[in-house]
Amino acid sequence: MLTFKDFMPEVQKKILGFPTDYESIHEVLTRVKRWIEREQIQIINVETLLLPSMPSGADEAAPARMTAASNSMGTFQVIRVWHYESPPHQSAMTGVTVRLAPLDPAGTP
């Protein structure tokens, strides 16, 4: 199934509980590369999004609707990775096969 994962810059420094410094886009890209190597997924596309604000901590993805804030001071770069979701792991096959004996015309083996 087609899906995506967003990588937001993580807060590096807070003053009085407010974020004042975020990791660079190069640091975010390093996290993306590590995730791709670890997950062994099939990548379709990688893109950069510019957001006027960071999503809240409960949100995992960028907001679907963006509104311009009059007091917006800047933007945030987010890396979005489009990929195919891996199918769930299934139980291993035993390798044992069973063959059915051909039936005779009377319907008995």
C-alpha positions in Angstrom: 0.0 0.0 0.0 1.2 3.5 -0.8 2.0 5.6 2.2 4.4 8.3 3.5 6.3 9.3 6.6 7.2 12.8 7.6 10.4 13.7 9.4 10.2 16.9 11.4 13.1 18.8 12.8 13.5 18.0 16.4 13.8 20.6 19.1 17.4 21.2 20.1 16.9 23.9 22.7 14.1 25.4 24.8 13.9 28.6 26.8 11.1 28.9 29.3 9.4 25.8 27.7 9.3 27.3 24.2 11.4 25.8 21.4 14.1 28.2 20.2 16.4 26.0 18.2 15.7 23.0 15.9 18.0 20.5 14.2 19.2 21.4 10.7 17.8 19.9 7.5 21.1 17.9 7.2 20.5 16.3 10.6 16.9 15.5 9.6 18.2 13.9 6.4 20.6 11.7 8.4 17.7 10.4 10.4 15.8 9.7 7.1 18.7 7.7 5.7 19.1 5.7 8.9 15.3 4.9 8.9 15.4 3.8 5.3 18.4 1.5 5.9 16.8 0.1 9.1 13.3 -0.5 7.5 14.5 -1.8 4.1 11.5 -0.3 2.4 10.8 0.4 -1.3 11.2 4.2 -1.7 9.0 5.9 -4.3 10.0 9.6 -3.7 11.5 11.9 -1.2 10.5 15.5 -1.0 10.9 18.6 1.1 7.8 20.4 2.5 7.8 24.0 3.8 5.4 24.5 6.7 4.5 27.8 8.4 4.4 26.0 11.8 5.2 22.7 13.3 2.3 20.2 13.9 1.4 19.6 17.5 3.2 16.7 19.4 0.1 14.5 18.9 0.2 14.8 15.1 2.5 12.5 13.2 2.1 14.1 9.8 2.1 17.6 8.4 -1.3 19.4 8.5 -3.5 18.8 5.5 -4.7 22.5 5.4 -2.3 25.3 6.0 -3.3 28.9 6.8 -0.9 31.8 6.8 -0.5 33.3 10.2 -0.1 37.1 10.3 2.6 36.8 12.9 4.4 33.9 11.2 8.2 34.6 11.3 9.5 31.7 9.2 9.0 28.2 7.9 10.0 24.7 8.8 11.5 22.3 6.4 10.1 18.8 6.7 11.3 15.7 4.7 8.5 13.4 3.4 9.3 9.9 2.2 6.8 8.2 0.0 7.1 4.4 0.0 5.3 1.2 -0.3 4.2 -0.2 3.1 5.6 -3.6 3.7 3.0 -6.4 3.9 2.6 -7.9 7.4 4.9 -10.7 8.2 3.2 -14.1 7.7 4.0 -17.4 9.4 6.6 -19.4 7.7 5.6 -22.3 5.5 6.5 -25.8 6.7 7.6 -27.1 3.4 5.4 -30.2 3.8 3.1 -30.9 0.9 0.3 -33.4 0.8 -0.8 -35.0 -2.5 -4.2 -36.4 -2.9 -4.4 -39.8 -4.5 -6.4 -39.8 -7.8 -10.0 -41.0 -7.4 -11.1 -44.1 -9.2 -14.3 -43.8 -11.3 -16.3 -45.0 -8.3 -15.2 -42.0 -6.2 -13.0 -43.8 -3.8 -9.2 -43.5 -3.5 
